[in-house]
Amino acid sequence: MIDICIVGGGAAGMTAAICAKERNPALDILIIEKKEQMGKKILASGNGKCNLSNIRCQNFQETLAFFAHLGLLTRTDEEGRIYPYTEEARAVLMALKKRLEVLGIRTMVDSPVLSVDKEECFQIHTSRDCLQARKLLISCGGKAGPQFGTTGDGSKLAKQLGHHVTRLVPVLTAIDVKEDTSKMAGIRAKARVMLCHRSETLAEETGELQFTKTGVSGICVFNLSRFLLIPEGKTMKDGFEEYQILIDFFPDREDLLEVLTERRKMRGFEREHLLDFLVREPIAEYIYQLSKGDVKEMARLLRCFPLSPKGARGWDYAQVTKGGVSLDEIDLTAMKSRLIENLYFAGEVIDYDGPCGGYNLQNAFETGMLAGEEMANE
């Protein structure tokens, strides 16, 4: 009989195991990981640098203290994002794995969990065996990045145990649009980007966006993707018809009509060249075509460039899952189920998603610490 079985050897699962074992060294703890190695998604986070938290997160100090205890130094950039000092994700993973080894925490890799049920104890059915455990932590992520093993298994296991799971949606990803953006693909621009629904602004971000062959990308777009949701009663086919993306290429200027009007008086700025040096050439050509040469319309489009979303890029491209195990069914002070005794959840499997910048890994480490400390209690 295992004292604590942890399904999912990612950021939350490894953190929970370490915290539980350190609080109660007598515990027999087993981490079961689907992939051939643990923490594969950690290695890919933050463009390989692992943005592990952010100073704007409420409890970032607890995460910093945890990693300092593991011997990991960190640094903070000008945006408040926290990285390992060497700026390599491998350092975070190795710090966690080294501590697991020192504490004698058992791991089982390359072992997908097929199902779970509970009678007197938990029965965990893997592709290899059936295990029994007194306490169970489900921390195997959402559906974003299936190449790292996150294919929605946690939600399935939660449902098997009677929990409600809110709809899973890929977020922090690029947005595809109906317009042909192929000629602008690769172009980057600093701008304010707004996501609107029925003319109401749902969210806006200022930063660098990038045009792609099928739409727009960049951190500011990733953050807006969290709000691009299919309304109830709609489908993928018609669910985005009432959304619009508006791009302001000059959020700090109000005088663009005057600038264009003055240019018309200058030699070399014939109507088709009025947008020269204001935006990159492919964008200028696109705006000129939309405006049909009308100067007032050019000025308006520089501040209000419209795109029609078709939807967010799929699970293969998303960084995070929106939706998951309902928070109403979890005691968030201890990450334990309100429905099933000795059942716990941590990380992306729960219904939480934050913006880019370390918020989601902070959630994984923070909920892992809470769950681990609680599971250590008899």
TITORKE-135663 format. One record per residue (C-alpha): residue number from 1; z, y, x; residue in one letter. Coordinates in nm, 4 decimals. Each point is the difference from the previous one (the first is absolute). Example, Ala and Ser with C-alpha at 12.3 -4.5 7.8 and 13.67 -1.06 7.14 Angstrom:
BEGIN
+-----+----------+----------+----------+------+
| seq |       c3 |       c2 |       c1 | type |
+-----+----------+----------+----------+------+
|   1 |   0.7800 |  -0.4500 |   1.2300 |    A |
|   2 |  -0.0660 |   0.3440 |   0.1370 |    S |
+-----+----------+----------+----------+------+
//
This chain:
BEGIN
+-----+----------+----------+----------+------+
| seq |       c3 |       c2 |       c1 | type |
+-----+----------+----------+----------+------+
|   1 |   0.0000 |   0.0000 |   0.0000 |    M |
|   2 |  -0.1119 |   0.3329 |   0.1479 |    I |
|   3 |   0.2359 |   0.2933 |  -0.0488 |    D |
|   4 |  -0.2751 |   0.2624 |  -0.0199 |    I |
|   5 |  -0.3731 |  -0.0638 |  -0.0312 |    C |
|   6 |  -0.2287 |   0.2988 |   0.0561 |    I |
|   7 |  -0.3578 |  -0.0263 |  -0.1251 |    V |
|   8 |  -0.2112 |   0.2345 |   0.2097 |    G |
|   9 |   0.0399 |   0.0759 |   0.3703 |    G |
|  10 |  -0.1061 |   0.3616 |  -0.0082 |    G |
|  11 |   0.1921 |   0.3219 |   0.0592 |    A |
|  12 |   0.2397 |  -0.0454 |  -0.2931 |    A |
|  13 |   0.0579 |  -0.3726 |   0.0481 |    G |
|  14 |   0.0763 |   0.0156 |   0.3712 |    M |
|  15 |   0.2275 |   0.3019 |  -0.0457 |    T |
|  16 |   0.1917 |  -0.1744 |  -0.2793 |    A |
|  17 |   0.0482 |  -0.3137 |   0.2111 |    A |
|  18 |   0.1338 |   0.1990 |   0.2952 |    I |
|  19 |   0.2434 |   0.2028 |  -0.2128 |    C |
|  20 |   0.1288 |  -0.3081 |  -0.1839 |    A |
|  21 |   0.0521 |  -0.2030 |   0.3167 |    K |
|  22 |   0.1717 |   0.2829 |   0.1846 |    E |
|  23 |   0.2414 |   0.0508 |  -0.2875 |    R |
|  24 |   0.0687 |  -0.3729 |  -0.0393 |    N |
|  25 |  -0.0979 |  -0.2026 |   0.3108 |    P |
|  26 |   0.0912 |  -0.3301 |  -0.1672 |    A |
|  27 |  -0.2891 |   0.0240 |  -0.2465 |    L |
|  28 |  -0.2962 |  -0.2367 |   0.0230 |    D |
|  29 |  -0.3029 |   0.2236 |  -0.0588 |    I |
|  30 |  -0.3640 |  -0.1076 |  -0.0216 |    L |
|  31 |  -0.3025 |   0.2297 |  -0.0156 |    I |
|  32 |  -0.3145 |  -0.1565 |  -0.1444 |    I |
|  33 |  -0.3249 |   0.1743 |   0.0955 |    E |
|  34 |  -0.3409 |  -0.0710 |  -0.1495 |    K |
|  35 |  -0.2047 |   0.1031 |   0.3047 |    K |
|  36 |  -0.0006 |  -0.1592 |   0.3450 |    E |
|  37 |   0.2181 |   0.2819 |   0.1343 |    Q |
|  38 |   0.2464 |   0.2448 |  -0.1515 |    M |
|  39 |  -0.0438 |   0.3737 |  -0.0335 |    G |
|  40 |  -0.3796 |   0.0178 |   0.0139 |    K |
|  41 |  -0.0067 |   0.3027 |  -0.2310 |    K |
|  42 |   0.2447 |   0.1830 |   0.2282 |    I |
|  43 |  -0.2514 |  -0.0285 |   0.2845 |    L |
|  44 |  -0.2675 |   0.1696 |  -0.2112 |    A |
|  45 |   0.2184 |   0.2820 |  -0.1329 |    S |
|  46 |  -0.0403 |   0.3585 |   0.1132 |    G |
|  47 |  -0.3339 |  -0.0756 |   0.1655 |    N |
|  48 |   0.1770 |  -0.2463 |   0.2251 |    G |
|  49 |   0.2825 |   0.2426 |   0.0859 |    K |
|  50 |   0.2352 |  -0.0974 |  -0.2890 |    C |
|  51 |   0.1150 |   0.3124 |  -0.1806 |    N |
|  52 |   0.3364 |  -0.1600 |  -0.0833 |    L |
|  53 |   0.1637 |   0.2878 |  -0.1905 |    S |
|  54 |  -0.0035 |   0.3741 |  -0.0625 |    N |
|  55 |   0.2696 |   0.2666 |   0.0332 |    I |
|  56 |  -0.0747 |   0.0976 |  -0.3600 |    R |
|  57 |   0.1187 |  -0.3424 |  -0.1218 |    C |
|  58 |   0.3507 |   0.0224 |  -0.1416 |    Q |
|  59 |   0.1479 |  -0.2842 |   0.2059 |    N |
|  60 |  -0.2126 |   0.0131 |   0.3150 |    F |
|  61 |   0.3119 |   0.0255 |   0.2169 |    Q |
|  62 |   0.1053 |  -0.3523 |  -0.1024 |    E |
|  63 |  -0.3371 |  -0.1338 |   0.1129 |    T |
|  64 |   0.0250 |   0.1853 |   0.3319 |    L |
|  65 |   0.3502 |  -0.1394 |   0.0535 |    A |
|  66 |  -0.1216 |  -0.3517 |  -0.0778 |    F |
|  67 |  -0.2782 |   0.0172 |   0.2583 |    F |
|  68 |   0.2213 |   0.1700 |   0.2554 |    A |
|  69 |   0.2295 |  -0.3011 |  -0.0405 |    H |
|  70 |  -0.3017 |  -0.2197 |   0.0807 |    L |
|  71 |  -0.0654 |   0.2042 |   0.3154 |    G |
|  72 |  -0.3094 |   0.1810 |  -0.1291 |    L |
|  73 |  -0.0480 |   0.3653 |   0.0921 |    L |
|  74 |  -0.1940 |   0.2198 |  -0.2418 |    T |
|  75 |  -0.1767 |   0.3348 |  -0.0008 |    R |
|  76 |  -0.0792 |   0.2411 |  -0.2855 |    T |
|  77 |  -0.3244 |   0.1976 |  -0.0264 |    D |
|  78 |  -0.0489 |   0.3504 |  -0.1385 |    E |
|  79 |  -0.0607 |  -0.1378 |  -0.3512 |    E |
|  80 |   0.3326 |  -0.1855 |  -0.0035 |    G |
|  81 |  -0.1526 |  -0.3440 |   0.0499 |    R |
|  82 |   0.2126 |  -0.2363 |   0.2078 |    I |
|  83 |  -0.1597 |  -0.2429 |   0.2472 |    Y |
|  84 |   0.1253 |  -0.2349 |   0.2709 |    P |
|  85 |   0.0173 |   0.1991 |   0.3223 |    Y |
|  86 |  -0.2864 |  -0.1991 |   0.1531 |    T |
|  87 |  -0.2044 |   0.0602 |  -0.3177 |    E |
|  88 |  -0.0912 |  -0.3654 |  -0.0258 |    E |
|  89 |   0.0713 |  -0.2033 |  -0.3111 |    A |
|  90 |   0.0589 |  -0.3068 |   0.2154 |    R |
|  91 |   0.3256 |   0.1559 |   0.1239 |    A |
|  92 |   0.1404 |   0.0068 |  -0.3549 |    V |
|  93 |  -0.1010 |  -0.3587 |  -0.0681 |    L |
|  94 |   0.1331 |  -0.1282 |   0.3303 |    M |
|  95 |   0.3340 |   0.1779 |  -0.0508 |    A |
|  96 |   0.0411 |  -0.1750 |  -0.3348 |    L |
|  97 |  -0.1134 |  -0.3410 |   0.1243 |    K |
|  98 |   0.2169 |   0.0190 |   0.3110 |    K |
|  99 |   0.3060 |   0.0672 |  -0.2150 |    R |
| 100 |  -0.0855 |  -0.2899 |  -0.2313 |    L |
| 101 |  -0.0141 |  -0.2270 |   0.3025 |    E |
| 102 |   0.3273 |   0.1274 |   0.1489 |    V |
| 103 |   0.1777 |  -0.0536 |  -0.3331 |    L |
| 104 |  -0.1409 |  -0.3496 |  -0.0420 |    G |
| 105 |  -0.1762 |   0.0723 |  -0.3281 |    I |
| 106 |  -0.2393 |  -0.2795 |  -0.0884 |    R |
| 107 |  -0.3621 |   0.0710 |  -0.0881 |    T |
| 108 |  -0.2746 |  -0.2084 |  -0.1554 |    M |
| 109 |  -0.3527 |   0.1400 |   0.0384 |    V |
| 110 |  -0.3344 |  -0.1109 |  -0.1415 |    D |
| 111 |   0.1853 |  -0.1103 |  -0.3137 |    S |
| 112 |  -0.1129 |   0.1573 |  -0.3305 |    P |
| 113 |   0.2597 |  -0.0190 |  -0.2773 |    V |
| 114 |  -0.1696 |  -0.1455 |  -0.3060 |    L |
| 115 |   0.2780 |   0.0330 |  -0.2577 |    S |
| 116 |   0.3723 |   0.0516 |  -0.0483 |    V |
| 117 |   0.2456 |  -0.0996 |  -0.2713 |    D |
| 118 |   0.3726 |  -0.0035 |  -0.0430 |    K |
| 119 |   0.2493 |  -0.2473 |  -0.1412 |    E |
| 120 |   0.3300 |  -0.0130 |   0.1862 |    E |
| 121 |  -0.1776 |   0.1403 |   0.3027 |    C |
| 122 |  -0.3468 |   0.1267 |   0.0861 |    F |
| 123 |  -0.2794 |  -0.2512 |   0.0522 |    Q |
| 124 |  -0.2664 |   0.1429 |   0.2317 |    I |
| 125 |  -0.3224 |  -0.1986 |  -0.0037 |    H |
| 126 |  -0.2145 |   0.0652 |   0.3076 |    T |
| 127 |  -0.3306 |  -0.1499 |   0.1063 |    S |
| 128 |   0.2041 |  -0.2365 |   0.2189 |    R |
| 129 |   0.3300 |  -0.0731 |  -0.1675 |    D |
| 130 |   0.2554 |   0.0795 |  -0.2708 |    C |
| 131 |   0.3043 |   0.1918 |   0.1251 |    L |
| 132 |   0.3288 |   0.0889 |  -0.1664 |    Q |
| 133 |   0.1880 |   0.3260 |   0.0440 |    A |
| 134 |   0.3083 |   0.1685 |  -0.1402 |    R |
| 135 |  -0.1546 |   0.3464 |   0.0195 |    K |
| 136 |  -0.3627 |   0.1075 |  -0.0082 |    L |
| 137 |  -0.1662 |   0.3218 |   0.1173 |    L |
| 138 |  -0.3587 |   0.0651 |  -0.1048 |    I |
| 139 |  -0.1511 |   0.2427 |   0.2514 |    S |
| 140 |  -0.3611 |  -0.1109 |   0.0349 |    C |
| 141 |  -0.1649 |   0.3311 |  -0.0799 |    G |
| 142 |  -0.2542 |   0.1049 |  -0.2592 |    G |
| 143 |  -0.3779 |  -0.0532 |  -0.0020 |    K |
| 144 |  -0.1197 |   0.2716 |   0.2383 |    A |
| 145 |  -0.1494 |  -0.1347 |   0.3222 |    G |
| 146 |  -0.0500 |  -0.3660 |  -0.0966 |    P |
| 147 |  -0.1202 |  -0.0682 |   0.3549 |    Q |
| 148 |   0.3661 |   0.0317 |   0.1001 |    F |
| 149 |   0.1130 |  -0.2566 |  -0.2563 |    G |
| 150 |   0.0972 |   0.2379 |  -0.2808 |    T |
| 151 |  -0.1846 |  -0.1443 |  -0.2988 |    T |
| 152 |   0.2471 |   0.0585 |  -0.2827 |    G |
| 153 |   0.2088 |  -0.3120 |   0.0615 |    D |
| 154 |   0.3267 |   0.1897 |  -0.0438 |    G |
| 155 |  -0.0934 |   0.1179 |  -0.3466 |    S |
| 156 |  -0.0926 |  -0.3548 |  -0.1028 |    K |
| 157 |   0.3331 |  -0.1347 |   0.1262 |    L |
| 158 |   0.1902 |   0.2778 |  -0.1793 |    A |
| 159 |  -0.1777 |  -0.0836 |  -0.3255 |    K |
| 160 |   0.0848 |  -0.3676 |   0.0428 |    Q |
| 161 |   0.3656 |   0.1018 |   0.0072 |    L |
| 162 |  -0.0316 |   0.2146 |  -0.3138 |    G |
| 163 |  -0.0502 |   0.3479 |   0.1447 |    H |
| 164 |  -0.2421 |   0.2579 |  -0.1370 |    H |
| 165 |  -0.2679 |   0.1302 |   0.2389 |    V |
| 166 |  -0.1747 |   0.3312 |  -0.0640 |    T |
| 167 |  -0.3754 |   0.0176 |   0.0518 |    R |
| 168 |  -0.1057 |  -0.0244 |   0.3652 |    L |
| 169 |  -0.2427 |   0.2664 |   0.1233 |    V |
| 170 |  -0.1433 |   0.0605 |   0.3509 |    P |
| 171 |   0.1076 |   0.3442 |   0.1314 |    V |
| 172 |  -0.0031 |   0.2005 |   0.3230 |    L |
| 173 |  -0.3675 |  -0.0708 |   0.0291 |    T |
| 174 |  -0.3377 |   0.1731 |  -0.0138 |    A |
| 175 |  -0.1558 |   0.1012 |  -0.3321 |    I |
| 176 |  -0.3552 |  -0.0906 |  -0.0995 |    D |
| 177 |  -0.1982 |   0.2543 |  -0.2015 |    V |
| 178 |  -0.3089 |  -0.0001 |  -0.2215 |    K |
| 179 |  -0.1819 |   0.2619 |   0.2054 |    E |
| 180 |  -0.2165 |  -0.0954 |   0.2986 |    D |
| 181 |   0.2065 |   0.0994 |   0.3028 |    T |
| 182 |  -0.1941 |  -0.2087 |   0.2514 |    S |
| 183 |  -0.1581 |   0.3022 |   0.1749 |    K |
| 184 |   0.3473 |   0.1466 |   0.0544 |    M |
| 185 |   0.1509 |  -0.3277 |   0.1271 |    A |
| 186 |   0.2171 |   0.0537 |   0.3064 |    G |
| 187 |   0.0435 |   0.3734 |  -0.0569 |    I |
| 188 |   0.3606 |   0.1194 |   0.0219 |    R |
| 189 |   0.1300 |   0.3219 |  -0.1515 |    A |
| 190 |   0.3372 |   0.1671 |  -0.0364 |    K |
| 191 |   0.0453 |   0.0812 |  -0.3660 |    A |
| 192 |   0.2218 |  -0.0038 |  -0.3057 |    R |
| 193 |  -0.0827 |  -0.3012 |  -0.2175 |    V |
| 194 |   0.1030 |  -0.0217 |  -0.3662 |    M |
| 195 |  -0.0049 |  -0.2952 |  -0.2380 |    L |
| 196 |  -0.0411 |   0.1075 |  -0.3613 |    C |
| 197 |   0.0122 |  -0.1880 |  -0.3297 |    H |
| 198 |  -0.1329 |   0.1711 |  -0.3116 |    R |
| 199 |   0.0018 |   0.3294 |   0.1951 |    S |
| 200 |   0.3704 |  -0.0404 |   0.0860 |    E |
| 201 |   0.0845 |  -0.0139 |   0.3721 |    T |
| 202 |   0.1965 |  -0.3201 |   0.0619 |    L |
| 203 |   0.0493 |   0.0482 |   0.3724 |    A |
| 204 |  -0.1362 |   0.1964 |   0.2927 |    E |
| 205 |   0.0117 |  -0.0370 |   0.3766 |    E |
| 206 |  -0.1114 |   0.2179 |   0.2872 |    T |
| 207 |  -0.1254 |  -0.1676 |   0.3138 |    G |
| 208 |  -0.3026 |  -0.1571 |   0.1633 |    E |
| 209 |  -0.2299 |  -0.1973 |  -0.2253 |    L |
| 210 |  -0.2928 |  -0.2119 |   0.1061 |    Q |
| 211 |  -0.3142 |  -0.0744 |  -0.1944 |    F |
| 212 |  -0.1125 |  -0.3627 |  -0.0046 |    T |
| 213 |  -0.3163 |  -0.1705 |  -0.1168 |    K |
| 214 |   0.1632 |  -0.0633 |  -0.3357 |    T |
| 215 |   0.2482 |   0.2855 |  -0.0432 |    G |
| 216 |   0.2888 |   0.1671 |   0.1812 |    V |
| 217 |   0.2813 |  -0.1136 |   0.2272 |    S |
| 218 |   0.2766 |   0.1459 |   0.2173 |    G |
| 219 |   0.3781 |   0.0240 |  -0.0379 |    I |
| 220 |  -0.0195 |   0.2714 |  -0.2662 |    C |
| 221 |  -0.2334 |  -0.2213 |  -0.2060 |    V |
| 222 |   0.2191 |  -0.3065 |   0.0598 |    F |
| 223 |   0.2956 |   0.1840 |  -0.1493 |    N |
| 224 |  -0.2015 |   0.1070 |  -0.3044 |    L |
| 225 |  -0.1054 |  -0.3614 |  -0.0603 |    S |
| 226 |   0.3586 |  -0.0715 |  -0.1145 |    R |
| 227 |  -0.0768 |   0.2018 |  -0.3143 |    F |
| 228 |  -0.3464 |  -0.1427 |  -0.0733 |    L |
| 229 |   0.1029 |  -0.2531 |  -0.2644 |    L |
| 230 |  -0.1901 |  -0.1618 |  -0.2845 |    I |
| 231 |   0.1483 |   0.1293 |  -0.3291 |    P |
| 232 |   0.1310 |  -0.2497 |  -0.2517 |    E |
| 233 |  -0.2796 |  -0.1443 |  -0.2095 |    G |
| 234 |  -0.2648 |   0.0773 |   0.2620 |    K |
| 235 |  -0.1773 |  -0.2317 |   0.2447 |    T |
| 236 |  -0.1470 |   0.0302 |   0.3499 |    M |
| 237 |  -0.3286 |   0.0877 |  -0.1679 |    K |
| 238 |   0.1212 |   0.3044 |  -0.1917 |    D |
| 239 |   0.3494 |   0.0636 |   0.1360 |    G |
| 240 |  -0.0921 |   0.2833 |   0.2379 |    F |
| 241 |  -0.2406 |   0.2006 |  -0.2170 |    E |
| 242 |   0.2497 |   0.2784 |  -0.0671 |    E |
| 243 |   0.1062 |   0.0433 |   0.3622 |    Y |
| 244 |  -0.1445 |   0.2535 |   0.2425 |    Q |
| 245 |   0.0536 |   0.0805 |   0.3668 |    I |
| 246 |  -0.0293 |   0.3675 |   0.0970 |    L |
| 247 |  -0.0279 |   0.1036 |   0.3651 |    I |
| 248 |   0.0852 |   0.3499 |   0.1193 |    D |
| 249 |  -0.1557 |   0.0495 |   0.3439 |    F |
| 250 |   0.1579 |   0.3476 |   0.0332 |    F |
| 251 |   0.3525 |  -0.0181 |  -0.1429 |    P |
| 252 |   0.1003 |   0.3074 |   0.2046 |    D |
| 253 |  -0.2930 |   0.2254 |  -0.1015 |    R |
| 254 |  -0.0715 |   0.1856 |  -0.3232 |    E |
| 255 |  -0.2979 |   0.2067 |   0.1180 |    D |
| 256 |  -0.2797 |  -0.2563 |   0.0249 |    L |
| 257 |  -0.2260 |   0.1755 |  -0.2491 |    L |
| 258 |   0.0313 |   0.3199 |   0.2042 |    E |
| 259 |  -0.0740 |  -0.1940 |   0.3200 |    V |
| 260 |  -0.3144 |  -0.1537 |  -0.1491 |    L |
| 261 |  -0.1113 |   0.3283 |  -0.1531 |    T |
| 262 |   0.0352 |   0.1763 |   0.3349 |    E |
| 263 |  -0.1920 |  -0.2801 |   0.1731 |    R |
| 264 |  -0.2957 |   0.0523 |  -0.2335 |    R |
| 265 |  -0.0431 |   0.3414 |   0.1591 |    K |
| 266 |  -0.0168 |  -0.1480 |   0.3499 |    M |
| 267 |  -0.3151 |  -0.1246 |   0.1732 |    R |
| 268 |  -0.0088 |  -0.3773 |   0.0462 |    G |
| 269 |   0.2140 |  -0.0694 |  -0.3058 |    F |
| 270 |  -0.2691 |  -0.0687 |  -0.2531 |    E |
| 271 |   0.1335 |  -0.1603 |  -0.3176 |    R |
| 272 |  -0.0267 |  -0.3583 |   0.1336 |    E |
| 273 |   0.2006 |   0.1013 |   0.3104 |    H |
| 274 |   0.2827 |   0.1882 |  -0.1696 |    L |
| 275 |   0.2393 |  -0.2923 |   0.0520 |    L |
| 276 |  -0.0701 |  -0.0349 |   0.3723 |    D |
| 277 |   0.3182 |  -0.0198 |   0.2113 |    F |
| 278 |   0.2244 |  -0.0091 |  -0.3090 |    L |
| 279 |  -0.0093 |  -0.3759 |  -0.0497 |    V |
| 280 |  -0.1686 |  -0.2822 |   0.1879 |    R |
| 281 |  -0.3756 |  -0.0199 |  -0.0542 |    E |
| 282 |  -0.0134 |  -0.3063 |  -0.2307 |    P |
| 283 |   0.2649 |   0.1563 |  -0.2265 |    I |
| 284 |  -0.1854 |   0.3330 |   0.0047 |    A |
| 285 |  -0.3234 |  -0.1711 |  -0.1037 |    E |
| 286 |   0.1763 |  -0.1821 |  -0.2820 |    Y |
| 287 |   0.1632 |   0.3187 |  -0.1312 |    I |
| 288 |  -0.3287 |   0.1890 |   0.0218 |    Y |
| 289 |  -0.1723 |  -0.2667 |  -0.2091 |    Q |
| 290 |   0.2781 |   0.0043 |  -0.2594 |    L |
| 291 |  -0.0017 |   0.3793 |  -0.0187 |    S |
| 292 |  -0.3795 |   0.0213 |  -0.0287 |    K |
| 293 |   0.0206 |   0.2997 |   0.2295 |    G |
| 294 |   0.2353 |   0.2018 |  -0.2215 |    D |
| 295 |   0.2394 |   0.1954 |   0.2244 |    V |
| 296 |   0.2856 |   0.0129 |  -0.2495 |    K |
| 297 |  -0.0259 |  -0.3750 |  -0.0505 |    E |
| 298 |   0.0011 |  -0.0600 |   0.3768 |    M |
| 299 |   0.3234 |   0.1995 |   0.0298 |    A |
| 300 |   0.1539 |  -0.1936 |  -0.2886 |    R |
| 301 |  -0.0989 |  -0.3390 |   0.1454 |    L |
| 302 |   0.1519 |   0.0855 |   0.3383 |    L |
| 303 |   0.3339 |   0.0329 |  -0.1822 |    R |
| 304 |  -0.0558 |  -0.2588 |  -0.2723 |    C |
| 305 |  -0.2262 |  -0.2821 |   0.1254 |    F |
| 306 |  -0.0021 |  -0.2723 |  -0.2708 |    P |
| 307 |  -0.0116 |  -0.3776 |   0.0377 |    L |
| 308 |   0.0277 |  -0.2676 |  -0.2689 |    S |
| 309 |   0.2222 |  -0.2961 |   0.0985 |    P |
| 310 |  -0.1127 |  -0.3558 |  -0.0659 |    K |
| 311 |   0.3331 |  -0.1393 |   0.1178 |    G |
| 312 |   0.2049 |  -0.0678 |   0.3101 |    A |
| 313 |  -0.1238 |  -0.2378 |   0.2670 |    R |
| 314 |   0.1292 |  -0.3529 |  -0.0516 |    G |
| 315 |   0.2854 |  -0.2053 |   0.1379 |    W |
| 316 |  -0.1726 |  -0.0648 |   0.3342 |    D |
| 317 |   0.0110 |   0.3732 |   0.0799 |    Y |
| 318 |   0.3265 |   0.1084 |  -0.1660 |    A |
| 319 |   0.3121 |   0.0544 |   0.2078 |    Q |
| 320 |   0.2500 |  -0.0376 |  -0.2841 |    V |
| 321 |   0.0441 |  -0.1567 |  -0.3440 |    T |
| 322 |   0.0987 |   0.2127 |  -0.2984 |    K |
| 323 |   0.2005 |  -0.2033 |  -0.2501 |    G |
| 324 |   0.2165 |  -0.3066 |   0.0446 |    G |
| 325 |   0.3310 |  -0.1452 |  -0.1161 |    V |
| 326 |   0.1453 |   0.2409 |  -0.2556 |    S |
| 327 |   0.2744 |   0.2176 |   0.1481 |    L |
| 328 |   0.1898 |  -0.0178 |  -0.3299 |    D |
| 329 |   0.0665 |  -0.3669 |   0.0744 |    E |
| 330 |   0.1414 |   0.0605 |   0.3495 |    I |
| 331 |   0.3359 |   0.1384 |   0.1120 |    D |
| 332 |  -0.1461 |   0.2427 |   0.2528 |    L |
| 333 |   0.3322 |   0.0485 |   0.1814 |    T |
| 334 |  -0.0122 |  -0.3640 |   0.1115 |    A |
| 335 |  -0.3606 |  -0.1036 |  -0.0781 |    M |
| 336 |   0.1264 |  -0.2868 |  -0.2150 |    K |
| 337 |  -0.1495 |  -0.1216 |  -0.3246 |    S |
| 338 |   0.1695 |   0.1018 |  -0.3229 |    R |
| 339 |  -0.1441 |  -0.3131 |  -0.1621 |    L |
| 340 |   0.0533 |  -0.2844 |   0.2484 |    I |
| 341 |   0.3141 |  -0.0501 |   0.2043 |    E |
| 342 |  -0.0499 |  -0.0120 |   0.3787 |    N |
| 343 |  -0.3613 |   0.1214 |  -0.0237 |    L |
| 344 |  -0.1037 |   0.3059 |   0.2047 |    Y |
| 345 |  -0.3112 |   0.2105 |   0.0589 |    F |
| 346 |  -0.1023 |   0.2308 |   0.2854 |    A |
| 347 |  -0.3055 |   0.1891 |   0.1218 |    G |
| 348 |  -0.3374 |   0.0438 |  -0.1627 |    E |
| 349 |   0.0578 |  -0.2728 |  -0.2596 |    V |
| 350 |   0.2040 |   0.2511 |  -0.2034 |    I |
| 351 |  -0.1530 |   0.2773 |  -0.2107 |    D |
| 352 |   0.0064 |   0.2727 |   0.2639 |    Y |
| 353 |  -0.2773 |   0.1818 |   0.1842 |    D |
| 354 |   0.0314 |   0.3067 |   0.2173 |    G |
| 355 |  -0.2507 |   0.2326 |   0.1680 |    P |
| 356 |  -0.1416 |  -0.0447 |   0.3479 |    C |
| 357 |   0.2303 |   0.0886 |   0.2848 |    G |
| 358 |   0.2589 |  -0.2756 |   0.0365 |    G |
| 359 |   0.1416 |  -0.0020 |  -0.3526 |    Y |
| 360 |  -0.1073 |  -0.3537 |  -0.0836 |    N |
| 361 |   0.1291 |  -0.1583 |   0.3197 |    L |
| 362 |   0.3232 |   0.1954 |  -0.0487 |    Q |
| 363 |   0.0238 |  -0.1650 |  -0.3427 |    N |
| 364 |  -0.0524 |  -0.3429 |   0.1576 |    A |
| 365 |   0.2668 |   0.0468 |   0.2676 |    F |
| 366 |   0.2442 |   0.1729 |  -0.2345 |    E |
| 367 |  -0.0203 |  -0.2593 |  -0.2782 |    T |
| 368 |   0.0092 |  -0.2772 |   0.2597 |    G |
| 369 |   0.3261 |   0.1386 |   0.1401 |    M |
| 370 |   0.1528 |   0.0302 |  -0.3470 |    L |
| 371 |  -0.1004 |  -0.3527 |  -0.0987 |    A |
| 372 |   0.1131 |  -0.1535 |   0.3287 |    G |
| 373 |   0.3425 |   0.1597 |  -0.0092 |    E |
| 374 |   0.0528 |  -0.1037 |  -0.3623 |    E |
| 375 |  -0.1170 |  -0.3589 |   0.0565 |    M |
| 376 |   0.2515 |  -0.0350 |   0.2825 |    A |
| 377 |   0.2835 |   0.0383 |  -0.2492 |    N |
| 378 |   0.1389 |  -0.3285 |  -0.1295 |    E |
+-----+----------+----------+----------+------+
//
